[in-house]
Amino acid sequence: MRGCGSSGPPGSALEPPSSSEESDASGAIIGSSCRKGIHSIRPASGIFTNPANSRIQSHSGISQRWYYCGVQSQRPNALSALAARIGDCRRCPRLVAWREQVARERRAAFAEEEYWGRPVAGFGDPAARVLLLGLAPAAHGANRTGRVFTGDRSGDFLFAALWRTGFANQALSRSRDDGLRLSDAWVTAAVRCAPPANRPTPAERERCLPWSVSELELLDELRVVVCLGAFAWDAALRLSSVLAAPGAVARRPRPRFGHGAEVAGEPYSLIGCYHPSQQNTFTGRLTEPMIDAVLERARSLAEIER
């Protein structure tokens, strides 16, 4: 069982940095600062705290509650506060410089848009039993839109698969306010800032680990992690060692990544899936039936009825 509460003692490696936060009249976490013309409204994940944001919808003949990012308990408020703290993170100078440079020197196709240019938190259903873990935000995808896997080809492929398998209410993911809702799924990344050449360093990965620990501690219904690529697989194994109950037996030998690879255990099971990058999807290394099969397997392991 995962613990619920602090991710580590004050000053420990697992304690995320604190930041000041404000709330608007609805209770949503907001920010008042703006650096270099970069979007300042938080949270990056688009979590809403108003219970009116949830509704019942029938998908494939099954009634499910869909969330902008869920309500029903104090968990969404905690996730919203965590997203605000993630959005203020400046732990990695190289990543801060790059994400803000990209936000200033915008791609021509998005020249008129205001880039997010900040760390990106996860989003989805706070009661999720399945988590999808990616590598990092894309420079002109989530670093532009402020929502992970949103605004790029990888996200197009991923959310279409989530829609086909009943985890999402629509196939498209274009912006934070496009109406996308997830049911029983949460999407996040191992590294929260867009890295140069899409390659974070080991040190940057380690500095980001406490954010993932805190996020997963709040997702206390989680049963399965779908790892999108080898980097996410390694990150999930590191997370499991931190979140495992005291005395839990370490996974030995260290499980190797592969598409469809499975590792059972506590605090969650792992499933490997090739990353939905254009390189993988355009070459046929990852096809729609392949990713659908992984998501259906995750649904089965998490005991989510269709």
C-alpha positions in Angstrom: 0.0 0.0 0.0 1.2 3.5 -0.8 1.4 6.0 1.9 -0.8 9.1 1.9 0.8 12.4 3.1 4.1 14.0 3.0 6.5 12.7 0.4 9.4 13.1 2.7 10.7 14.9 5.8 11.5 18.6 5.5 14.7 19.1 3.7 14.8 15.5 2.4 15.4 14.6 -1.3 11.8 13.7 -1.6 10.3 17.0 -0.4 9.2 19.1 -3.3 10.0 22.8 -3.0 7.3 25.0 -1.5 5.8 28.1 -3.2 3.2 30.7 -2.4 -0.2 30.1 -4.0 -3.4 32.1 -4.4 -6.9 31.0 -5.0 -9.7 32.7 -7.0 -13.3 32.8 -5.9 -14.0 29.3 -7.2 -11.0 27.8 -5.2 -8.9 27.2 -8.3 -5.2 27.7 -7.8 -3.9 30.7 -9.8 -0.7 32.6 -10.2 -0.1 36.3 -10.3 3.4 36.5 -11.8 4.4 36.6 -15.5 8.0 36.0 -16.6 9.2 37.1 -20.0 5.7 37.0 -21.5 5.2 33.4 -20.6 1.8 32.2 -19.5 1.4 32.5 -15.7 -2.1 31.0 -15.0 -1.9 27.7 -13.0 -2.3 24.8 -12.7 -0.6 23.5 -15.7 -2.7 20.3 -15.6 -6.0 22.2 -15.9 -7.4 20.7 -12.7 -10.8 22.2 -11.7 -12.1 22.0 -8.2 -15.7 22.7 -8.7 -18.0 19.6 -8.4 -20.1 20.9 -11.2 -17.3 20.0 -13.6 -18.1 16.3 -13.4 -21.0 14.7 -15.2 -22.3 11.3 -16.1 -21.9 10.2 -19.7 -22.6 6.9 -21.6 -19.6 5.6 -23.5 -19.9 2.3 -25.4 -23.2 1.7 -23.6 -21.7 2.1 -20.1 -22.4 5.0 -17.7 -19.2 6.6 -16.4 -18.4 9.8 -14.6 -16.1 12.0 -16.6 -13.9 14.7 -15.1 -12.2 17.8 -16.3 -9.8 16.6 -13.6 -12.3 15.2 -11.1 -14.0 16.1 -7.9 -15.8 14.2 -5.1 -13.1 14.5 -2.4 -10.2 16.6 -1.2 -7.9 14.8 -3.5 -8.5 17.1 -6.5 -7.8 20.2 -4.3 -4.5 18.6 -3.3 -3.6 17.7 -6.9 -4.5 21.3 -7.9 -2.2 22.7 -5.2 0.6 20.3 -6.3 0.2 21.3 -9.9 0.7 24.9 -8.9 3.9 24.1 -7.1 5.1 22.1 -10.1 4.4 25.0 -12.3 6.7 27.2 -10.2 9.7 24.8 -10.3 13.0 26.1 -11.4 15.3 23.3 -10.1 17.0 22.6 -13.4 18.7 25.7 -15.0 19.2 24.0 -18.4 15.6 23.1 -18.6 14.4 26.5 -17.4 16.5 28.2 -20.0 15.3 26.0 -22.8 11.6 26.0 -22.1 11.6 29.8 -21.8 13.7 30.2 -24.9 11.3 28.1 -26.9 8.4 30.1 -25.5 9.9 33.3 -26.7 11.3 32.1 -30.0 8.1 30.4 -31.2 7.6 28.1 -34.1 6.2 30.1 -37.1 3.0 28.0 -37.1 2.3 29.1 -33.5 3.8 32.6 -33.6 0.5 34.2 -32.5 0.0 31.9 -29.6 1.1 32.5 -26.0 3.3 29.6 -24.9 2.9 28.0 -21.5 6.7 27.9 -21.0 6.6 26.3 -17.6 6.7 22.8 -16.0 3.7 20.7 -16.9 1.8 18.7 -14.2 -0.3 15.6 -14.9 -4.0 15.6 -15.5 -7.0 13.3 -15.6 -9.3 11.5 -13.2 -8.1 11.8 -9.6 -9.7 8.4 -8.9 -7.7 6.8 -11.8 -6.6 3.2 -11.5 -4.5 3.5 -14.7 -1.6 5.9 -15.1 0.1 6.6 -18.4 3.7 7.8 -17.9 5.6 9.6 -20.7 9.1 11.0 -21.0 8.8 14.8 -21.0 6.7 17.7 -22.5 7.3 18.4 -26.2 8.8 21.8 -26.9 6.0 23.0 -29.1 3.4 20.6 -27.7 2.8 20.7 -23.9 5.4 23.4 -23.5 3.1 25.5 -25.7 -0.4 24.3 -24.5 0.3 23.6 -20.8 -1.2 20.1 -20.8 0.9 17.0 -21.2 0.6 15.2 -24.7 -1.5 18.1 -25.9 -0.9 19.9 -29.2 1.5 17.4 -30.9 1.3 14.3 -33.0 2.2 12.0 -30.2 -0.8 13.3 -28.2 -3.0 12.9 -31.2 -2.1 9.2 -31.4 -2.3 8.6 -27.6 -5.7 10.3 -26.9 -7.3 8.6 -30.0 -6.3 5.3 -28.4 -7.6 6.4 -25.0 -10.9 7.3 -26.6 -11.2 4.0 -28.5 -10.5 2.1 -25.3 -13.0 4.0 -23.2 -10.6 6.1 -21.1 -11.4 9.5 -22.8 -14.5 11.2 -23.9 -13.0 12.4 -27.2 -10.2 11.5 -29.6 -8.6 15.0 -29.9 -6.4 16.9 -27.6 -5.7 20.5 -28.8 -5.7 22.8 -25.7 -6.4 22.9 -22.0 -10.0 24.1 -22.6 -10.9 21.7 -25.4 -13.4 19.7 -23.3 -11.2 16.6 -23.0 -12.1 14.4 -20.0 -10.6 11.2 -18.8 -12.2 8.4 -16.8 -10.1 6.1 -14.6 -6.9 7.4 -16.2 -4.2 9.9 -15.4 -1.6 11.1 -17.8 1.8 12.5 -16.7 5.5 12.6 -17.6 8.7 11.6 -15.8 10.3 15.0 -16.4 8.0 18.0 -16.3 9.9 20.5 -18.5 10.7 20.3 -22.2 14.3 19.2 -22.6 16.6 20.2 -25.5 16.6 17.5 -28.1 14.0 15.7 -26.0 16.8 14.3 -23.8 16.8 15.1 -20.1 19.9 14.3 -18.2 20.0 11.7 -15.3 20.4 14.6 -12.9 17.3 16.3 -14.2 15.4 13.1 -14.0 16.4 12.7 -10.4 15.4 16.3 -9.5 12.0 15.7 -11.0 11.4 12.4 -9.2 9.9 14.0 -6.0 7.1 15.6 -8.1 6.1 12.2 -9.4 6.3 10.7 -5.9 4.0 13.4 -4.6 1.6 13.0 -7.5 1.4 9.2 -7.2 0.8 9.4 -3.5 -2.3 11.4 -4.2 -3.5 8.9 -6.8 -4.3 6.3 -4.1 -6.6 4.2 -6.4 -3.7 3.6 -8.8 -3.2 -0.1 -9.8 -1.4 0.0 -13.2 1.2 2.2 -14.8 1.6 2.1 -18.6 5.1 3.1 -19.4 5.4 4.9 -22.7 9.0 4.0 -23.6 12.1 2.8 -21.8 12.8 6.1 -20.1 9.3 6.0 -18.5 9.8 2.3 -17.6 13.0 3.1 -15.7 11.3 6.1 -14.0 8.4 3.9 -12.9 10.7 1.3 -11.4 12.5 4.0 -9.4 9.1 5.3 -8.3 8.0 1.9 -7.2 11.1 1.5 -5.0 10.3 4.8 -3.3 6.6 4.2 -2.9 6.7 0.5 -1.9 5.7 -0.4 1.7 8.6 -0.9 4.2 10.0 -4.3 3.9 8.8 -4.9 0.3 10.9 -7.2 -1.7 12.8 -5.3 -4.5 12.2 -6.5 -8.1 15.3 -8.7 -9.0 16.6 -9.0 -11.5 15.7 -5.5 -12.7 12.8 -6.0 -15.3 13.7 -5.1 -18.9 11.5 -2.8 -21.0 9.7 -4.2 -24.0 6.4 -3.5 -25.7 3.8 -5.5 -23.8 6.2 -6.4 -21.0 4.5 -6.8 -17.7 5.7 -6.7 -14.1 3.3 -7.5 -11.3 3.8 -6.2 -7.8 3.4 -3.4 -5.3 2.5 -0.6 -5.2 1.4 -1.0 -8.8 1.9 -3.3 -11.9 3.8 -2.1 -14.9 3.1 -2.5 -18.6 5.5 -1.5 -21.3 4.4 0.3 -24.5 6.5 1.8 -27.2 6.3 5.6 -27.0 3.8 7.2 -29.5 6.5 9.3 -31.1 6.2 10.1 -34.8 9.3 8.0 -35.4 7.5 4.9 -33.9 4.1 5.6 -35.4 5.1 6.6 -38.8 7.4 3.6 -39.3 4.8 1.1 -38.0 6.8 0.1 -34.9 3.8 1.2 -32.9 0.4 0.7 -34.5 -3.2 1.5 -33.3 -4.0 -2.2 -32.6 -0.7 -2.5 -30.6 -1.4 0.5 -28.3 -5.1 -0.5 -28.0 -4.1 -3.9 -26.8 -1.9 -2.5 -24.1 -4.6 -0.2 -22.9 -7.2 -3.0 -22.8 -4.7 -5.1 -20.9 -4.2 -2.2 -18.4 -8.0 -2.0 -18.0 -8.2 -5.7 -17.3 -5.4 -5.7 -14.7 -6.9 -2.7 -13.0 -10.3 -4.5 -13.0 -12.1 -1.7 -14.8 -15.4 -2.8 -16.3 -16.4 -1.8 -19.8 
